[in-house]
């Protein structure tokens, strides 16, 4: 058996056996198969796809490329949430402590920003001192004490995915549904979960712009998870405009803190409450989804989730003063305000374009090795459906490491479209796939 033979079979539309998939994943993880051959394999899968059995096998072998968490000693149900990526998505920072105070354990392992999409780890690390790269033993201690912790992928968990993900980005094969299933679910299965809630984004800022394509991904994820007896629900959410009113690492962290304090844009609150409620309900903490919504709303309003978030910030080395007083954070050196050029209703606040502008301001990465500017980003004043008059501010761009070039100001203006006809606000929750 050789990698070339396996790639040829898949190129010709043949179904791969477990032995063949294992040969590729094991060989690549061990450094015996080079990047260029795995890149060719990824491209053949992109065009030829995999059936349900192949996808489940690929997912299992990706999981088994490294270690898995052993959480049996903890009595609480274990649940996690995964988002397929978007702009302004700071839900994890709110959801993790929120479900934790509902007595659901959340062993959250997150990623970093890449291209126009944000990353939970970068947002957390905008809090001075916050350490997301802690040893596994410390992670387990935090889980036991606080019911959650917030860390990045370790070298021990799914090393095949860690190598392959970077290659998928470089080879333009990120949007392959079998590869997405293997990447997402291998890491979540390694967490030894009882419940998984998937936030599958649909819109111009998501992997899939069309709702029908996002639904296919959601269905494939739920179907594949069922092979492993993992209780999974996928919720389709809107990503034609940014979630909430901020884009950028500290700005999004600050907005998450404000929601924990009781103040949040309606779309951010809706998504967070719904995802949290599904986790709490399916974990068995309430006997209905309606009761779960009520419970998480009460825990949010009581300040318990904020207090738990503050505890984990301190436990992971962060400076709690910025949780208590986010207004004390440093101020960006540069800003540029963008104004409406006519009266009308906001018909578009293009998520991908705004995410790309935020990245170019310094908030994100064009490649994995890039650093990020914690103070770069965008604050939105207007969203789809709102009325504006000529001269009203649409958004403000911020940067700290360099001045804001004129072309980015122009691009930001073009990201908004204004209609003379009344425009409805965008729906937040699009569908649920169980």
N, C-alpha and C positions, 0 to 999 in steps of 0.2 A: 504494500500500500504506500502510495506517495501523495503528497499534497496536490501535485499536478493532476493525478488521476481523479482525485475527488473533485477538484475544481472543474475538470472536464465533464464529469458526470452531471454535476449541478448545472453547468452551462448548457448541457444538452437536455435539461428538463427532467432529469432523473431524481427520484426520491433518495435522500441519503440515509444510510443506516446509523444506528447509535454508534457503532464502532467507527464509522467514518467521521462523524461529527466529533467524537471523543479524540480521534487522532489529530484533528485540526486544533481543537481547543487545548488539549494537553501539550501538543508540540509547540504551539505558539506561546503558551504560558511559560514553558520551560526554556524558551529561546531557541528551539530547534527548527522552527519554521519562521522564515523572515517576513517582515512587514509586507513586502511586495506581493507575496503569495496570499496572505490573508486579505490584503486589499483587493486582490482579484476575486477571492471568495466572496467578500462583502458585496462586490459589484454584481456577481452572478446571482446572489440571493436577492439583491435589489430588483433585478430584472425577472428572475425566475420564481422568486418567493419561496416559501416553505408551507407545507400543509400543517394542519393542527398537530399531528403527531410529531413531525419534525420540530415544530416550534417548541413543543413541550420538552422534547429531548434536549434541544439546544439550550433551553432555559435551565433545565436541571443540571446539565454538565457545566454551564457557566457558574451556577451556584456552587457546584462541587469542586470548582477549580481552586477554592481556598477554604478557609474555616467558616463555620457558622456559629452564631450565638447560641448558647445553651441557657435558656431562661426558665426552664422547668421549675427551678427552686422558688420562683416568685409566684405567689398565689393569685395576683391580679391578672385580669385578661390583658393581652398585649395587642395593641392596635397601632397602625401607622397610616399616614397619608402621603401620597406622591402626586405632584403636579407635573404635567408634561411640558411645562415651561411657558412663560409669558412675560409680559412687561408690567412692572408695578406689583408683582405678586409677592406680598409679604405675609401671606396667610400663616405660614408655618410658625412664625415668631409668636403669633397670637394663639393659634390652635394647640400647640404643644403644651404650654402650661395650662390651657383651658381644659383639655381632656384629662390632664394629670390630676387636677383638683376634683375631677369627677370620678376618681379612683379607677382610671384606665391607664395602664403603663404604656408609654410611647417611646420606644427606642429609636429615635430619629437619627438617621445617617443621611446627611445632605451633601449637595454639590456646590460648585462655584459657577459664577456667571461665564457665559461664552456667547460672543456675538451680541445680538440685540436682547437676549434673555438674561434675567438677573439670577443670582445665586444666593441661597440662604447663608452659606458660610461667609461670604463677603459682607453681607449685611450684619451678621453677628460680630464679625471682626472689626466693624466700624466702631464698636464699643471698645474703648481703650482697655487693653489687657485681656480681653476675652479670648480664651484658648479653645479652639475647636479640634486641636490635634492632641488629644489626651490618650494615655494608654488604655487598653481594653479593660484592665482591672479597675481603673478609676471610673470608667464609663459605667461599669456594672454597679459600683458603689453609689454613684449618683442616681442610677435607676432605682436602686433599693430605697434610697432616702427621699427622693423627690418625685418619683414615678416617671421622670423623663430626664434626658440630657440631649445636648445638641452638638454633634461631632461630624467630622468629615469621614469619607471612606478610608478605612485603614488598609495597609498593604496585605493584611491577612484575609480580608473579605473580598471575594470575587475579583481576584487579580486579573483574570482573563478579561472581564468587562472593563477594568481600568485601562488596560492596554488597547482594547478594541474600540472603546468609545472615542479616544483621540483619533484613531485611524478612520472611524466612520465620519467624523467631522471633516477630516482632510480629504476624504474620497467622495463627499457629497452623497453618502448613503444613509444619513441620519433618519430619513423619512421612510425607511423600509419597516413595515409593520412587524414581521417576524424578528428583526433585529431590535426594534424598540421593545417588544415583549421580553426578549431575552435579557436585555440590559436592565429594564426596570424591575422585572419580577425576580431575576436572580438575586439582586441585592435585597429585595424585600423578603424573599424566602429565606435568605441567610439570617434575617433578624428573628426567626422563630416566632412569627406572628400568629394570632388567632383571627385578626380582622385587618383588611386592607381597604382603604377608601382611595379611589383614584380621581383626581381632578384633571379631566381631559379637556384641554382648551380647544376652542374652535374659533377661527377668525384670522385676520391678516397678521396678527402678532404671534400666532401659534405654529406648530409644526404643520398642521393641516388647516388650510384656510376655509374649506368647505365643511359644513356641518356633517354631510354624509360621509366624508372621509374620516372625520374625527370619530363618528359613530362606529365605523368599521374598526378603528384602532381600539376604541373602548370595548367593543364586543370581543375582539381578539384577546385583549388583556383579561377580561372576565372569564372567557372560555379557557384560556391557558391556566389561569390561577385555579380553576376548578379541578384541573388534573392533580393538583397538590392539596386538595381539600382545604384551600384557604378561602375563607368567607370574604368575598370581594364585591364591592359595588363601585361602578364608575359613574361620575356625575359630569355631564357636559356643561362647561361654563363658557361664557362669552369672552373672546379676546380680540375684538375688533377695535377696542380702545383700551388704554391701560387700566388696570384695576386700582381703585382708589385715586388719590390725587398727587401721588409722588412717584418718581422714578429715580433710582440712585441709592447707594448703600446706606448712608446715614439718614437720608430723607425718608426712606422706607422704614428703617428701624424706628425713627421718631414717630412716624405715622402709626406703626404697630403699638408703640408705647401709649400713644394718645387713645387708641382703641381700647387698650387694657385699662386706661383711665376713664373710659366711658364716652369718648368722642371718636366717631368714625364716619367716613363717607358711606352712603347707603349700600353701594354695590359691594364694598369690602366687607361690611358687616353681614350682608346676606350670604355671601359665599362662605365666610368663616363659620357662621352659626350652622349652616346646612352641613358642611363637611364634618364639623365637630359633632353635631347631633347624630349623624349616621355612625360615626365611630363609637359614640357612647351607647347608642341603641343596640347595634350589632354586637357590641362587647357584653351585652346583657345587663347593663346598668339601669335601664328602664324597660317597661313592657310595651312601649310604643315610640314611634319617631316623634310624635307631638310632645310626649313627656320629655324626650331627650332634648328637644329644642328649648323647652321651658327650663330644664335643668341647666344647660350650658348658658342660657341667657341670664339666669339668676346668679350663676357663679361669676359671670363677667361683671354684672352690675354690682356684686358684693365686694369686688376688689380682690377676691381670693386668687384669681388667675394672675393679676398684676403682682401680688406678693410672691407667688411661686416663681414667676419670671425673674423677679429681683433676686430671689434666693439662688437660682441657677446661674445668674450672671456673676454673683459673688463667688459661688462654688467653682466656677470655671475661670476665675481670675479677673473678671471684668470690674470696672469702676462703677459702683452702684449710684454715684452722684448723678450720672447721666440718665438713669432710669427715674430717679426722683425729680431731677431738674433738667430735662432735655434742652431747655433754653440756654443752658450754660455751655453747650457744645460750641466749638469753633465756628466762625463764619467764613464762607467761601470768599476768596479774593476777588473773583470776577462774577458778574451777572449781566444778563441781557434780557430785557422784557420784550415780549412779542404781543402785538396789539391787533385787534380786528380791523379789517380794512373796509368793512361795510356793516350795515344793520342786517340782522337775520337770525336764523337758528343754526346752532352747530349741527351739521350733518355728518361730520367725520372728524375724529381725533385719532389719526392713523397710528395704531399701536406699534407696528413694526418700524415705521419711520421715526417715531419718537424714541423708541428703544435704541435704534441705530444712532440717533443724534446723541442720546445719553452716553452710549458707549464711546463715541468720538470725543465727547467732553471729558472723558476719563473714567466714567463710572463702570465700564465693562472692558472685556478683552476681545481683541480681534484674533488672538491665538492664546493657547493655554499658558504660555510663559509670561504673558504681560501682567504687570501690576495694575492696581486700580486706585483711583482717587476717591477716598471715602466721602469727600465733600462735593463731588461732581454729580450732576443730575438735573432733573427738571421738576418743577412744581406746577401743577395744572390749576388754573382758575376756572376753566369752563370744560364741560363734557357734553357729549351728544345729547341733543334735545333742549339744551338751555338757550335762552335768547340773549343776544349780545347787540350792543350798539357800536357803531364805528368808534374806535379809540379805546374800547374796553380791553383789558389785558386778558389774553388767552392763556399764557403760561410764562414762566421765567426760567431761563437757562442759567446754570451755575457751573463754575469750574474753579479749581484752586491751584492747579499746577501750571496753567497757561491761559492766556487771554482767549476769549471766545471769538473765533473767526467769523467774518461776515457771511460766508457760505452756510454755516450752521444756523445762523439767525434766519436766513432766507428759507432754508429747508424746514425749519420749525414752523414758519408761517404757512408753508405749503402743506404741512401735515394736517392742518385744519381746513375744512370746507364749510362754507356758510351758505345756507339756503334761505330764500325768501319765504318758502313754504314752511309751515310748522312741521317739526320733526319730532317723532316720539323718542323717548329715552330707550336705550338698548335693554333688552331682557338680560338678566344675569345668569339664571339657571336655565339651560336649554333643554335638558333631558336627563333621565336617570336610567342606567342600564344595570340590571341586577342579574 
